[in-house]
Amino acid sequence: MKLTIVSLIAAIMAATLSAKPLQQPVPIQLGAKAFRDGDVIRIDEVLSTSPRLEQGDTITIKGYFRLESRTEASLQLLLTQTEGDGVEETDATQGISTTKGTGQFEVTITVKHKGYLHLTFYDTDTGKPFGGTYFGTTDQMSQAPNLCVDHYTR
């Protein structure tokens, strides 16, 4: 009997340690965005460990994309830092490879710095961005009216 209880406690502890942080739906506001003709990134759902979408939060974005301007691209969930050295470590969960056409995506980030979140298409050959959108809380987007995405469509 004692061994069974110990095994049960160990199984519960292992499951707890490997579980994703609890996330809840969070409303967002879109910020600056720019896309080439035919390209779209649509956010359908934002789940986060807090409604603040800030440093320390784990955030999952679910949505839809349409890629027409390239045969392939990388769709990434990243952060433009407002404080720090600009160097950002990324996890495999922050991006997906896409090909021309449409599809669904799910990407996750754990925010490590202060800044503004964005979903962006990147060229797989050059690594340069060519379309995307910033998003955040209403307060975050009101504090960031001058985010520039003109370079996405040049």
Secondary structure, DSSP 4 states (H G I P E B T S, - for coil): -HHHHHHHHHHHHHHHHHSPPP-EE---EEEEEE--TT-EEEEEEEEESSTT--TT-EEEEEEEEEEEEEEEEEEEEEEEESSS-S-----GGGEEEEEEEEEEEEEEEE--SSEEEEEEEE-TTT--EEEEEEEE-HHHHHS-TT---GGGG-
